[in-house]
Amino acid sequence: MKKTILYSVALALATMLTGCFDDDSQMASDTIRQTTISGIEESYVKTAYVGEHLVINPEVTASYADDQMTYTWLLLNEDTGTKDDEGNEVQPTVIGNTRNLDYEVQLPPGSYQVRFLATAKDNGYTAQAMTKLSVRTLFSQGFYILKETTDGKTEIDLLTLDGQKGNNQMTQVNGAPMDGRPVSLYPNYNMYYINPDNDQMEATNSVTITTDKLKVGVFRSSDFKPVITRDNLMYDKMDTNEKVYGTFSTAFGYTVLLTSKGLYNTSAKAAYQSPSTGQFGLPVSECGGSPYFFSDCKHAGGGALWDERSHSLTAFDYNFGASPLLYADLTGMEDTQNLSTFDCLHCGFSSLAGTATGTFILEDKTSGKRYLYLISSSFFGSSLEKRVEIPAGSHAAKATAFSTNSRSASYIYCVDGGKVYALIFNSDDLSEIELKFDGIGEGEQVSYVANQYWSPMLSTGDTFDYLVVATQKSGQYKLHFYNMNGGAPVGSPVLSTEGEGTVRKVRYLNEAYDFNDSRITYPYTIND
């Protein structure tokens, strides 16, 4: 590929990046002197370095003969139109000079814009069309399957939406699994870090993985290399006994870290944030965290968490200030604070029909009773809506795994005796129904359940809303993804895979997502 300085008309169209590459990046076309362009999709998704080609055959209708036209295909990235280290303006890359494009994709993963220019030779009049190109690797877009190995280590399998599979990626890429049993897995978008390849501050999509041996790794999605570990997570050396529970992104362009000491934040790549090292300083709010938390990005990013240190439920606002989680009238200390004999079993979040409801299930270890906590969330903060004892004879009272339905039903999925039941959390009697799954073989027992969805505000590829179940048999797992109707599985699995070990978490990462385009709400699930 070579870079070319184009003639003035085309260059003016191509290099208005500041106002154009950060727009909705959807295909748009102009009509100039009765020249029109059609037949170009709004977006394309390609996997790099595997021989895939971007092939586009546009329809051009013009008042000029074809031999009186010139055609140019341009590739733009986020640096196009800015200044390089020598002060020169970064030009778009020419990837084609014929009407039809056939371009082998050998690009770093990320979001690009492709522009097609159709120009009349005699007067320079130009019509253009734009489309988004999302480039991925096997790591950069798909389901990350966090699993425990037979010897108690942490490993990752990968599954793409088109069924490509990668097993034991920790070992394949980094030589060995992570030490300790898996605790958490969270996707992060536009997370800053210091690129070890060039010592520059850059942003990357990534996943954060933690284990019960206090290990933590932030793995970039381009190649699954660890770019942040426990050694460089903080500006100062991290206390040896500080537990890292997870990370999440907020609506205002921050990456938030939750540990046993509290909530930290650092900037992520957004229109209103400056570059950073991605490291964390002092906690914004000191409290004892846990893997059980939700963030309500729908309402600016507040939420609630279970504090393992004080055995209390804690609310936090969009500035990450923490306070006791109480009823709206500031009562309820006895229901949510200093619950010394309680453990948290589940936390989830539902945005059904425009609502914003957090769910917690706590168990009193002395009595064996379990309680459902429903949390009302809004821009003004989170408050306890009600606390209900789960009926002793119910499946939810005995379940070993849970997941809250995110968008389509008022369900908390409960795994009991290898089967899945749906607890209707907004019913007065907390009634339950058993769910049936096609495609689960004889002797397979469900061990894990999750609702995973992808639904960005703007078009960035496929959307889905899956109910995911894992079964376990003789050290092997099988994982099935089902479409849903009203929160219940429909038909046969749309995706299935299997591997060694035991599934602990499943999370989806989409390389095309940019939270600058979707600041109102998460387009994906961050917890079970």
C-alpha positions as CSV (number, residue, x, y, z in Angstrom):
1,M,0.0,0.0,0.0
2,K,1.3,3.4,-0.8
3,K,0.2,6.9,0.3
4,T,-0.7,9.5,-2.3
5,I,-1.5,13.2,-2.0
6,L,-4.7,13.5,-3.9
7,Y,-5.9,16.3,-6.1
8,S,-7.6,19.1,-4.2
9,V,-11.3,18.2,-4.6
10,A,-10.8,14.6,-3.5
11,L,-8.4,15.5,-0.7
12,A,-10.9,18.0,0.7
13,L,-13.5,15.3,0.8
14,A,-11.2,12.7,2.2
15,T,-9.3,14.5,5.0
16,M,-12.1,16.2,6.9
17,L,-11.5,13.5,9.6
18,T,-12.1,15.6,12.7
19,G,-15.7,16.2,11.7
20,C,-16.3,13.0,9.7
21,F,-14.4,9.9,11.1
22,D,-15.9,10.5,14.5
23,D,-19.4,10.8,13.1
24,D,-21.8,7.8,12.9
25,S,-19.5,6.3,10.2
26,Q,-22.6,4.9,8.3
27,M,-22.7,4.8,4.6
28,A,-23.8,8.1,3.0
29,S,-23.9,9.2,-0.6
30,D,-24.2,12.4,-2.5
31,T,-25.6,13.3,-5.9
32,I,-23.4,15.5,-8.0
33,R,-24.4,16.3,-11.6
34,Q,-26.6,13.2,-11.6
35,T,-23.9,10.9,-10.3
36,T,-25.2,8.5,-7.7
37,I,-23.6,5.7,-5.8
38,S,-25.4,2.7,-4.4
39,G,-24.7,-1.0,-3.5
40,I,-22.4,-0.3,-0.5
41,E,-23.3,-1.7,2.9
42,E,-23.4,0.5,6.0
43,S,-20.6,-1.6,7.6
44,Y,-18.3,-4.6,7.0
45,V,-16.6,-6.9,9.5
46,K,-13.4,-8.7,8.4
47,T,-10.8,-10.9,10.2
48,A,-7.3,-9.8,9.6
49,Y,-4.3,-11.9,8.5
50,V,-6.3,-14.9,7.4
51,G,-6.6,-14.1,3.7
52,E,-10.0,-12.4,3.9
53,H,-10.8,-9.7,1.3
54,L,-13.0,-6.7,1.4
55,V,-14.9,-7.0,-1.8
56,I,-17.3,-4.1,-2.8
57,N,-19.0,-3.8,-6.2
58,P,-20.8,-0.4,-6.1
59,E,-23.4,0.7,-8.6
60,V,-22.5,4.1,-10.2
61,T,-25.1,6.0,-12.2
62,A,-23.6,9.0,-13.9
63,S,-24.3,11.4,-16.8
64,Y,-20.7,10.7,-17.9
65,A,-19.4,7.7,-19.8
66,D,-17.4,5.2,-17.7
67,D,-14.2,6.0,-19.5
68,Q,-14.7,9.6,-18.5
69,M,-14.7,8.7,-14.8
70,T,-11.9,7.9,-12.3
71,Y,-12.4,5.9,-9.2
72,T,-10.5,6.0,-5.9
73,W,-10.9,3.9,-2.7
74,L,-9.5,5.5,0.5
75,L,-8.9,3.9,3.9
76,L,-9.0,6.3,6.9
77,N,-8.2,5.5,10.5
78,E,-8.4,7.7,13.6
79,D,-5.0,9.3,12.9
80,T,-6.0,10.5,9.4
81,G,-6.0,14.3,9.2
82,T,-3.9,14.7,12.3
83,K,-0.2,15.6,12.5
84,D,2.5,13.0,12.7
85,D,5.7,13.4,14.8
86,E,7.3,15.5,12.1
87,G,4.3,17.8,11.8
88,N,3.0,16.4,8.5
89,E,-0.7,15.7,8.0
90,V,-1.5,12.0,8.0
91,Q,-3.1,11.2,4.6
92,P,-5.7,8.6,3.8
93,T,-4.3,5.4,2.2
94,V,-5.3,4.6,-1.4
95,I,-6.4,0.9,-1.5
96,G,-8.0,0.9,-5.0
97,N,-8.3,2.8,-8.3
98,T,-11.0,0.8,-10.0
99,R,-14.8,0.9,-9.7
100,N,-14.8,-2.5,-8.0
101,L,-12.8,-3.1,-4.8
102,D,-10.9,-6.3,-3.9
103,Y,-8.7,-5.6,-1.0
104,E,-6.9,-8.2,1.2
105,V,-7.4,-7.1,4.8
106,Q,-4.0,-7.0,6.6
107,L,-4.7,-4.3,9.2
108,P,-4.4,-4.0,13.0
109,P,-7.8,-4.7,14.6
110,G,-10.0,-1.6,15.0
111,S,-12.5,0.6,13.3
112,Y,-11.8,2.2,9.9
113,Q,-13.7,4.2,7.4
114,V,-13.6,3.4,3.7
115,R,-14.5,6.1,1.2
116,F,-15.3,5.6,-2.5
117,L,-14.8,8.6,-4.8
118,A,-16.3,8.7,-8.3
119,T,-14.9,11.7,-10.2
120,A,-15.6,13.2,-13.6
121,K,-12.3,13.7,-15.5
122,D,-13.4,16.9,-17.4
123,N,-14.5,19.0,-14.4
124,G,-13.4,17.2,-11.3
125,Y,-16.9,16.8,-9.9
126,T,-16.9,14.0,-7.3
127,A,-19.5,11.9,-5.7
128,Q,-18.6,9.9,-2.6
129,A,-19.9,7.1,-0.4
130,M,-18.6,6.0,3.0
131,T,-18.8,2.8,5.0
132,K,-17.3,1.5,8.2
133,L,-14.8,-1.4,8.2
134,S,-14.4,-3.3,11.5
135,V,-11.2,-5.3,11.5
136,R,-10.8,-8.1,14.0
137,T,-8.6,-11.0,14.9
138,L,-9.8,-14.2,16.5
139,F,-9.2,-12.5,19.8
140,S,-10.9,-9.2,19.0
141,Q,-14.5,-10.1,18.5
142,G,-16.4,-13.0,20.0
143,F,-17.2,-14.8,23.2
144,Y,-14.4,-15.2,25.8
145,I,-15.0,-18.4,27.8
146,L,-13.4,-18.2,31.2
147,K,-12.8,-21.7,32.6
148,E,-11.2,-23.6,35.4
149,T,-8.8,-26.3,34.3
150,T,-8.8,-29.8,35.9
151,D,-5.8,-28.8,38.1
152,G,-7.4,-25.5,39.3
153,K,-5.9,-23.0,36.9
154,T,-7.4,-20.2,34.9
155,E,-7.7,-20.5,31.1
156,I,-9.6,-18.9,28.2
157,D,-11.4,-20.4,25.2
158,L,-12.7,-18.3,22.4
159,L,-15.8,-18.6,20.2
160,T,-16.7,-16.2,17.3
161,L,-20.2,-15.6,16.1
162,D,-19.5,-17.6,13.0
163,G,-18.3,-20.6,15.0
164,Q,-14.5,-20.3,14.9
165,K,-13.0,-21.7,18.0
166,G,-9.7,-21.2,19.9
167,N,-8.9,-23.4,22.9
168,N,-6.6,-22.7,25.8
169,Q,-5.5,-19.2,24.6
170,M,-3.6,-18.4,27.8
171,T,-1.3,-21.3,27.1
172,Q,-1.2,-20.8,23.3
173,V,-0.2,-17.1,23.5
174,N,1.4,-16.6,26.9
175,G,2.9,-20.1,27.6
176,A,0.8,-21.1,30.6
177,P,-2.6,-20.6,32.3
178,M,-3.0,-18.0,35.1
179,D,-2.3,-19.2,38.6
180,G,-5.4,-19.8,40.7
181,R,-9.0,-20.5,40.1
182,P,-10.9,-17.9,38.0
183,V,-12.9,-15.2,39.8
184,S,-14.0,-12.6,37.2
185,L,-13.9,-11.6,33.5
186,Y,-14.9,-8.1,32.3
187,P,-14.6,-6.5,28.9
188,N,-13.1,-3.0,28.7
189,Y,-13.4,-0.6,25.8
190,N,-10.9,2.2,24.9
191,M,-8.8,1.4,27.9
192,Y,-5.5,3.4,28.1
193,Y,-2.2,1.6,28.7
194,I,1.5,2.1,27.9
195,N,2.2,0.0,24.7
196,P,5.3,-2.0,25.5
197,D,6.1,-2.2,21.8
198,N,6.7,1.6,21.5
199,D,6.3,3.1,25.0
200,Q,3.4,5.2,23.8
201,M,0.1,5.9,25.6
202,E,-2.5,4.1,23.5
203,A,-6.0,2.8,24.0
204,T,-7.2,-0.7,23.4
205,N,-10.2,-2.9,23.8
206,S,-9.3,-5.6,26.4
207,V,-10.6,-8.1,28.9
208,T,-9.7,-8.1,32.6
209,I,-9.3,-11.5,34.3
210,T,-8.7,-12.1,38.0
211,T,-8.1,-15.3,40.0
212,D,-8.4,-16.4,43.7
213,K,-4.6,-16.3,44.0
214,L,-4.8,-12.5,43.7
215,K,-3.6,-12.6,40.1
216,V,-4.9,-9.9,37.6
217,G,-4.3,-9.4,33.9
218,V,-5.6,-7.0,31.4
219,F,-5.3,-8.6,27.9
220,R,-5.5,-6.5,24.8
221,S,-7.9,-7.9,22.2
222,S,-5.6,-7.6,19.2
223,D,-3.2,-10.4,20.3
224,F,-4.2,-11.4,23.8
225,K,-1.0,-10.1,25.3
226,P,-1.1,-8.9,28.9
227,V,-0.6,-5.2,28.9
228,I,-1.5,-4.5,32.6
229,T,-0.7,-6.8,35.5
230,R,-0.7,-6.5,39.2
231,D,2.9,-5.1,39.0
232,N,1.8,-2.0,36.9
233,L,-1.9,-1.7,37.8
234,M,-1.2,1.1,40.3
235,Y,1.2,4.1,40.3
236,D,2.5,2.8,43.7
237,K,3.2,-0.8,44.5
238,M,0.0,-2.6,45.3
239,D,-0.5,-4.1,48.8
240,T,0.1,-7.8,48.7
241,N,-3.2,-8.6,50.3
242,E,-5.4,-6.3,48.2
243,K,-7.9,-8.2,46.1
244,V,-8.8,-7.1,42.6
245,Y,-12.4,-7.9,41.8
246,G,-12.9,-6.4,38.3
247,T,-13.1,-3.4,36.0
248,F,-15.9,-1.7,34.1
249,S,-16.3,1.3,31.7
250,T,-18.7,4.2,32.4
251,A,-20.8,6.5,30.3
252,F,-18.4,9.4,30.9
253,G,-15.3,7.8,29.5
254,Y,-13.7,6.3,32.6
255,T,-12.3,2.9,33.4
256,V,-13.3,1.9,37.0
257,L,-11.4,-0.6,39.1
258,L,-13.0,-2.3,42.1
259,T,-10.8,-3.9,44.8
260,S,-11.0,-4.8,48.4
261,K,-10.0,-1.3,49.3
262,G,-12.6,0.5,47.2
263,L,-13.3,2.2,43.8
264,Y,-10.6,3.7,41.7
265,N,-10.9,5.4,38.3
266,T,-8.7,6.4,35.4
267,S,-9.5,8.0,32.0
268,A,-10.4,6.0,28.9
269,K,-10.2,7.1,25.3
270,A,-13.2,9.4,24.8
271,A,-13.8,12.8,23.2
272,Y,-13.6,14.6,26.6
273,Q,-10.7,12.7,28.2
274,S,-6.9,13.2,27.9
275,P,-4.5,10.3,27.3
276,S,-3.3,8.5,30.4
277,T,-1.1,5.5,31.4
278,G,-4.1,3.5,32.4
279,Q,-2.7,3.2,35.9
280,F,-4.7,3.9,39.1
281,G,-3.8,6.2,42.0
282,L,-5.6,6.5,45.3
283,P,-9.1,5.2,45.6
284,V,-11.9,7.7,44.9
285,S,-14.0,6.0,47.5
286,E,-12.8,3.6,50.2
287,C,-15.0,0.6,50.8
288,G,-14.6,-3.2,50.7
289,G,-15.5,-4.5,47.2
290,S,-16.4,-7.9,45.8
291,P,-17.1,-9.5,42.5
292,Y,-20.8,-8.8,43.1
293,F,-21.6,-5.3,41.7
294,F,-23.6,-3.6,39.0
295,S,-23.1,-0.4,37.1
296,D,-26.1,1.4,35.7
297,C,-24.7,3.1,32.7
298,K,-28.2,3.9,31.5
299,H,-28.3,6.5,34.3
300,A,-24.7,7.9,34.1
301,G,-22.9,5.0,35.7
302,G,-23.9,4.7,39.4
303,G,-24.7,1.4,40.9
304,A,-24.3,-0.8,43.9
305,L,-22.0,-3.5,45.3
306,W,-21.7,-6.1,48.0
307,D,-18.9,-5.1,50.5
308,E,-17.1,-8.2,51.6
309,R,-15.2,-6.4,54.3
310,S,-18.2,-5.0,56.2
311,H,-20.8,-7.5,54.9
312,S,-23.0,-4.6,53.7
313,L,-24.7,-3.4,50.6
314,T,-23.2,-0.1,49.3
315,A,-24.4,2.3,46.7
316,F,-22.1,4.5,44.5
317,D,-22.9,7.4,42.3
318,Y,-21.5,8.4,38.9
319,N,-18.6,10.2,40.6
320,F,-17.9,6.8,42.4
321,G,-18.8,8.2,45.9
322,A,-19.9,5.3,48.1
323,S,-22.6,5.3,50.8
324,P,-24.8,2.7,52.6
325,L,-27.5,1.3,50.3
326,L,-30.8,2.2,52.0
327,Y,-34.5,2.7,51.2
328,A,-35.4,5.9,49.5
329,D,-36.5,7.4,52.9
330,L,-33.0,6.6,54.3
331,T,-34.2,3.7,56.5
332,G,-33.2,0.0,56.3
333,M,-29.8,0.0,58.0
334,E,-30.7,-3.3,59.6
335,D,-31.6,-4.9,56.2
336,T,-28.4,-3.9,54.3
337,Q,-25.6,-3.0,56.8
338,N,-23.3,-5.1,59.0
339,L,-24.8,-8.4,58.0
340,S,-22.0,-10.3,59.5
341,T,-23.5,-13.8,59.0
342,F,-24.4,-13.1,55.4
343,D,-22.7,-14.0,52.1
344,C,-23.6,-12.7,48.6
345,L,-24.5,-15.4,46.1
346,H,-25.6,-13.3,43.1
347,C,-25.7,-9.8,41.6
348,G,-27.4,-8.8,38.3
349,F,-29.0,-5.9,36.5
350,S,-32.2,-5.6,34.5
351,S,-33.3,-2.8,32.2
352,L,-36.6,-4.4,31.1
353,A,-39.1,-1.9,29.5
354,G,-37.0,1.1,30.5
355,T,-36.6,0.1,34.1
356,A,-33.3,0.0,35.9
357,T,-33.3,-2.7,38.6
358,G,-30.4,-4.3,40.4
359,T,-30.8,-7.7,41.9
360,F,-28.8,-9.3,44.8
361,I,-29.3,-12.6,46.5
362,L,-27.8,-12.9,50.0
363,E,-27.7,-16.0,52.2
364,D,-27.7,-16.0,56.0
365,K,-25.1,-18.8,56.9
366,T,-26.6,-19.4,60.4
367,S,-30.2,-19.9,59.3
368,G,-29.7,-21.0,55.7
369,K,-32.3,-18.5,54.6
370,R,-31.9,-16.6,51.4
371,Y,-33.1,-13.1,50.6
372,L,-33.8,-11.3,47.4
373,Y,-32.9,-7.6,47.3
374,L,-34.3,-5.4,44.5
375,I,-32.5,-2.1,43.9
376,S,-34.1,0.8,42.1
377,S,-31.6,2.8,40.1
378,S,-31.8,6.2,38.6
379,F,-29.7,9.3,37.8
380,F,-30.2,10.4,41.4
381,G,-28.7,7.2,42.8
382,S,-29.6,3.7,43.9
383,S,-32.0,2.8,46.7
384,L,-33.4,-0.4,48.2
385,E,-36.9,-1.1,46.7
386,K,-37.6,-4.2,48.7
387,R,-36.1,-7.2,50.6
388,V,-38.0,-10.5,50.3
389,E,-37.2,-13.9,51.8
390,I,-36.9,-16.5,49.2
391,P,-39.4,-19.4,49.9
392,A,-37.5,-22.3,51.6
393,G,-38.9,-24.9,49.2
394,S,-38.1,-23.1,46.0
395,H,-35.3,-23.9,43.6
396,A,-33.8,-20.5,44.1
397,A,-33.4,-21.4,47.8
398,K,-31.1,-24.3,46.8
399,A,-29.6,-23.1,43.5
400,T,-25.9,-23.2,42.9
401,A,-25.7,-20.7,40.0
402,F,-27.7,-17.6,39.0
403,S,-28.1,-15.0,36.3
404,T,-30.5,-12.1,35.9
405,N,-32.2,-11.6,32.6
406,S,-31.0,-8.3,31.3
407,R,-33.8,-7.0,29.0
408,S,-36.6,-9.4,28.1
409,A,-38.2,-10.8,31.3
410,S,-38.3,-10.2,35.0
411,Y,-36.4,-13.5,35.6
412,I,-33.5,-14.6,37.7
413,Y,-32.3,-17.9,36.3
414,C,-31.4,-20.5,38.9
415,V,-29.5,-23.8,38.4
416,D,-30.7,-26.5,40.8
417,G,-30.0,-30.2,40.3
418,G,-28.6,-29.7,36.8
419,K,-31.8,-28.0,35.6
420,V,-32.6,-24.3,35.0
421,Y,-35.6,-22.5,36.6
422,A,-36.7,-18.9,36.2
423,L,-37.6,-17.0,39.4
424,I,-40.1,-14.3,38.5
425,F,-38.6,-11.5,40.7
426,N,-41.4,-9.0,40.4
427,S,-44.1,-11.5,41.4
428,D,-45.5,-11.3,45.0
429,D,-44.9,-15.0,45.7
430,L,-41.6,-15.2,43.8
431,S,-43.1,-18.0,41.6
432,E,-40.8,-20.2,39.4
433,I,-41.0,-22.0,36.1
434,E,-38.8,-24.7,34.7
435,L,-37.1,-24.0,31.4
436,K,-36.6,-26.7,28.8
437,F,-33.6,-26.8,26.4
438,D,-33.3,-28.6,23.1
439,G,-29.9,-30.0,22.2
440,I,-28.7,-31.0,25.7
441,G,-27.7,-34.7,25.7
442,E,-28.4,-37.5,28.0
443,G,-26.5,-37.2,31.3
444,E,-25.5,-33.6,30.7
445,Q,-26.1,-31.5,33.8
446,V,-26.4,-27.7,33.5
447,S,-23.7,-26.0,35.7
448,Y,-23.7,-22.4,34.5
449,V,-26.3,-20.0,33.1
450,A,-26.0,-16.4,31.7
451,N,-27.9,-14.0,29.6
452,Q,-25.5,-12.3,27.2
453,Y,-26.7,-9.6,24.8
454,W,-25.2,-7.2,22.3
455,S,-27.4,-4.3,21.2
456,P,-25.5,-1.0,20.5
457,M,-27.4,2.2,19.8
458,L,-25.6,2.5,16.4
459,S,-25.0,-0.2,14.0
460,T,-21.8,-2.0,14.7
461,G,-22.4,-5.5,13.3
462,D,-24.5,-8.3,14.6
463,T,-27.0,-7.9,17.5
464,F,-28.2,-10.8,19.7
465,D,-29.8,-11.7,23.0
466,Y,-28.8,-15.2,24.1
467,L,-29.5,-17.4,27.0
468,V,-26.3,-19.3,27.6
469,V,-26.0,-22.6,29.4
470,A,-23.0,-24.8,30.1
471,T,-23.2,-28.5,30.9
472,Q,-20.5,-30.6,32.6
473,K,-19.5,-34.2,32.2
474,S,-16.3,-36.1,32.9
475,G,-14.1,-33.0,32.9
476,Q,-15.5,-31.6,29.7
477,Y,-17.9,-28.8,29.1
478,K,-20.5,-28.1,26.4
479,L,-21.7,-24.6,25.9
480,H,-25.0,-23.7,24.1
481,F,-26.4,-20.3,23.0
482,Y,-30.2,-20.0,22.6
483,N,-32.4,-17.3,21.1
484,M,-35.1,-16.2,23.6
485,N,-38.8,-15.4,23.5
486,G,-40.0,-13.7,26.7
487,G,-36.9,-14.8,28.5
488,A,-37.3,-18.5,27.6
489,P,-35.1,-20.4,25.2
490,V,-36.4,-21.0,21.7
491,G,-35.6,-24.0,19.5
492,S,-32.2,-25.5,19.0
493,P,-28.9,-23.7,20.0
494,V,-27.7,-21.1,17.5
495,L,-24.2,-21.7,18.6
496,S,-22.5,-24.6,20.4
497,T,-19.0,-25.5,21.5
498,E,-17.2,-27.7,23.8
499,G,-13.8,-28.0,25.5
500,E,-11.9,-29.2,28.6
501,G,-12.5,-27.7,32.0
502,T,-15.4,-26.0,33.8
503,V,-17.0,-22.8,32.5
504,R,-17.1,-20.0,35.1
505,K,-17.9,-16.9,33.0
506,V,-18.8,-16.0,29.4
507,R,-18.4,-12.4,28.1
508,Y,-18.7,-10.9,24.6
509,L,-16.3,-8.4,23.1
510,N,-17.0,-6.5,19.9
511,E,-14.1,-4.7,18.3
512,A,-16.4,-2.3,16.5
513,Y,-17.8,-0.8,19.6
514,D,-16.8,2.7,20.6
515,F,-18.6,4.1,23.6
516,N,-18.4,7.6,22.2
517,D,-21.2,6.4,20.0
518,S,-23.3,4.8,22.8
519,R,-22.9,6.9,25.9
520,I,-26.4,6.3,27.2
521,T,-26.3,2.6,28.1
522,Y,-24.2,-0.5,27.9
523,P,-24.9,-2.4,24.7
524,Y,-23.6,-5.6,26.5
525,T,-23.8,-7.5,29.7
526,I,-21.1,-7.1,32.3
527,N,-22.3,-9.5,35.0
528,D,-24.3,-12.7,35.3
